[in-house]
Amino acid sequence: YGVSYLPKQITISNGTDSDHDIDFTAGNFNFDDGSGQAVATALTKQIDSSWVAGNNAGGLDTGSVAADTTYHCFVIWNPTTETADFLFSTSLASPTLPSGYTKKTRVGSIITNSSSNIILFVQRGKEFILKTKITEVNINSSIPTSLTDLVVTSPNGLITSVLMGCHIQTNNTAYESPTVFAKDKNLDTEVIIGADGRGGNFTGKTMNNFSIYSDTSSTIQYRATDSGTWNLQIFCFGWVDYQL
């Protein structure tokens, strides 16, 4: 009889060429079809090159690396040669597997920026923390008072808990007590993500951190109680991938 082991999480990190490489750690993993498990050794794969077996080799299943795109990272298994490797794909459910590789499991997801480079991150368990926060909103007039869609920096195709911050700065010439709300598009409940209840003719500044679930299009919603002339910034610090 075969012996089954508890999966030892395979984690990912930016490689030596941090714009294009991902380092995958060793670990044992369950096939996502429930048919068994296998062991993978540590490898570095290149997202800007087509897949080739082995270390310091291409890892993209099809096409060329694109800008502002989510790539799902898979550990893959060839049962004939009993060999594991890793693969990048824009497809969450149906990556194009190399010949002979018939088993797979997603071990993480990454995002490219407008230059088709991997956005730098640190993985801590199921958390993916961006090395530099990303400003998603930066406006100081015509702030929306009705619910407005906001695409945030989290993997497309997944529902993730997005780690965010809200910064409010009121001016010193108007009486303003703005409150900012956000919500999961799949829920009716809004949550307060920032508020300045002091009002009065002085400069006020608040900064609040919060987390909220995105939908599978990496979208949340937000609104404010006052469109005013104050400054609103919303940042993204990373996400939690509970589907790993």
C-alpha positions in Angstrom: 0.0 0.0 0.0 1.2 3.5 -0.7 1.9 6.0 2.0 0.2 9.4 2.0 1.8 12.4 3.6 0.3 15.7 4.7 1.2 18.3 2.0 4.2 20.4 2.7 3.4 23.8 1.2 5.3 24.9 -1.9 5.9 28.6 -1.7 7.0 31.1 -4.3 9.2 34.2 -4.3 10.9 36.5 -6.8 14.0 35.0 -8.3 17.4 36.5 -9.1 15.8 38.2 -12.1 13.0 39.5 -10.0 11.1 41.0 -12.9 10.8 37.6 -14.7 11.8 34.7 -12.5 9.9 32.9 -9.7 11.7 30.6 -7.2 9.6 27.6 -6.2 10.5 25.7 -3.0 10.5 22.0 -2.6 7.5 20.3 -1.1 5.0 17.4 -1.5 1.6 18.1 -2.9 -1.8 16.6 -3.6 -3.0 16.4 -7.2 -6.0 18.7 -7.6 -8.1 15.9 -9.0 -7.7 13.9 -5.8 -5.9 11.0 -7.5 -2.7 11.0 -5.4 0.3 13.1 -4.4 3.9 13.6 -5.4 7.1 15.4 -4.3 8.7 18.4 -6.1 12.2 19.7 -5.8 13.0 23.4 -5.8 13.2 25.1 -9.2 13.5 28.5 -10.7 11.2 29.2 -13.7 11.1 32.2 -16.1 7.8 33.8 -16.9 9.1 35.5 -20.1 10.0 32.3 -21.9 8.1 29.3 -23.1 8.1 26.2 -20.9 11.2 24.0 -20.9 11.8 21.3 -18.3 14.2 21.9 -15.5 15.8 24.6 -13.5 16.4 28.2 -14.7 14.2 27.5 -17.7 11.1 28.9 -19.3 7.8 28.4 -17.5 5.0 29.9 -19.6 2.5 27.5 -21.0 1.5 29.4 -24.1 2.1 32.8 -25.8 4.2 35.6 -24.4 4.1 37.3 -21.1 1.6 40.2 -21.1 1.2 43.4 -19.1 -1.3 43.8 -16.2 -2.1 40.1 -16.2 -2.6 37.4 -13.6 -0.5 34.3 -14.0 -1.4 31.2 -11.9 1.6 29.1 -10.7 1.2 25.3 -10.9 3.3 22.4 -9.8 2.9 19.7 -12.5 3.6 16.0 -12.5 4.6 13.5 -15.2 3.6 10.0 -13.9 5.6 8.2 -16.5 8.9 9.7 -15.7 7.9 10.5 -12.1 9.1 14.1 -12.6 7.7 17.3 -11.1 8.1 20.8 -12.6 6.4 24.2 -12.5 4.3 26.2 -14.9 2.7 29.6 -15.4 -0.7 30.1 -17.0 -3.4 32.7 -17.4 -5.9 29.9 -17.1 -6.9 29.0 -13.5 -8.7 25.8 -14.4 -7.1 24.5 -17.7 -3.4 25.4 -18.1 -1.8 23.9 -21.2 0.3 21.1 -19.7 3.5 19.9 -21.5 3.5 16.5 -23.1 3.5 13.7 -20.5 2.5 16.0 -17.6 -1.1 15.0 -16.6 -1.4 16.1 -12.9 -1.3 19.6 -11.4 -2.0 21.8 -8.4 -2.0 25.6 -8.1 0.5 26.8 -5.6 0.0 30.6 -6.0 -0.8 33.4 -8.3 1.2 36.4 -9.4 0.5 39.7 -11.3 2.5 41.6 -13.9 2.6 45.4 -14.1 2.3 47.7 -17.1 5.8 46.7 -18.2 5.0 43.0 -18.2 7.3 42.6 -15.1 6.2 40.6 -12.1 5.0 42.8 -9.3 7.4 42.2 -6.4 6.0 40.4 -3.4 6.8 38.3 -0.3 4.7 35.2 0.5 3.9 34.4 4.1 1.7 31.3 4.2 -1.4 32.3 2.3 -0.5 36.0 2.4 1.1 37.8 -0.5 2.5 41.1 0.6 3.6 43.6 -2.0 7.1 45.0 -1.5 5.8 48.4 -2.5 2.2 49.5 -1.8 0.1 50.4 -4.9 -2.1 53.5 -5.0 -5.5 52.5 -6.4 -7.3 55.8 -5.8 -5.8 59.3 -5.5 -8.4 62.1 -6.0 -9.1 65.4 -4.3 -12.3 66.5 -6.0 -15.4 64.9 -7.4 -15.0 62.0 -5.0 -17.9 59.5 -5.8 -20.8 59.5 -3.4 -22.5 56.5 -5.0 -21.0 53.0 -5.1 -18.2 52.9 -7.6 -16.3 49.9 -9.0 -12.6 49.8 -8.2 -10.3 47.1 -9.7 -7.6 46.4 -7.2 -4.2 44.6 -7.3 -5.2 41.0 -6.6 -5.2 37.9 -8.7 -7.9 37.7 -11.4 -10.1 34.6 -11.3 -10.0 34.2 -7.5 -11.9 35.6 -4.6 -9.2 37.0 -2.3 -9.1 39.0 0.9 -7.4 42.2 -0.3 -5.2 44.1 2.3 -5.7 47.8 1.9 -5.4 51.2 3.4 -7.5 54.4 3.2 -6.0 57.9 3.7 -8.2 60.9 4.2 -7.0 64.5 4.4 -9.5 67.3 4.8 -8.6 71.0 4.0 -8.6 73.9 6.4 -11.2 76.1 4.7 -14.3 74.0 4.8 -16.4 72.2 7.3 -16.1 68.6 6.2 -16.7 65.3 8.1 -16.3 62.7 5.3 -16.8 59.0 5.8 -15.6 56.5 3.2 -17.3 53.0 2.7 -16.3 49.9 0.8 -18.0 46.7 0.1 -17.6 43.3 -1.4 -19.6 43.3 -4.7 -21.2 40.0 -3.7 -22.5 41.4 -0.4 -25.0 44.1 0.5 -23.2 45.3 3.6 -20.9 48.3 3.4 -18.0 48.8 5.9 -16.4 52.1 7.0 -12.9 52.2 5.8 -12.1 55.8 6.7 -13.7 58.7 8.6 -12.8 62.2 9.8 -15.5 63.2 12.3 -13.7 66.2 13.6 -14.8 68.7 11.0 -14.2 72.4 11.6 -11.8 74.8 9.9 -8.5 72.9 10.3 -6.5 70.3 8.5 -7.4 66.7 9.5 -5.7 63.5 8.4 -6.5 59.9 9.1 -5.1 56.6 7.8 -6.9 53.3 8.3 -6.0 49.8 7.2 -8.7 47.3 6.3 -9.3 44.1 4.3 -12.2 43.3 2.0 -13.0 40.5 -0.4 -12.6 41.1 -4.1 -14.7 39.3 -6.7 -13.2 37.1 -9.4 -12.6 40.2 -11.5 -10.4 41.7 -8.7 -13.1 44.4 -8.1 -14.5 46.0 -5.0 -16.7 49.0 -4.5 -16.3 52.2 -2.6 -18.1 55.6 -2.0 -17.9 58.6 0.3 -20.5 60.7 2.1 -19.1 64.0 0.7 -17.6 64.7 -2.7 -15.9 67.8 -1.2 -12.4 69.1 -2.0 -10.6 66.8 0.4 -8.0 64.2 -0.6 -8.8 60.5 -0.7 -6.2 57.8 -1.3 -6.8 54.1 -1.3 -3.8 51.7 -1.3 -3.3 48.0 -1.8 -0.7 46.2 0.3 -1.3 42.6 -1.0 -3.9 39.8 -0.6 -4.7 36.6 1.2 -5.3 33.6 -1.0 -7.5 31.3 1.0 -7.9 28.9 -1.9 -4.4 27.5 -1.6 
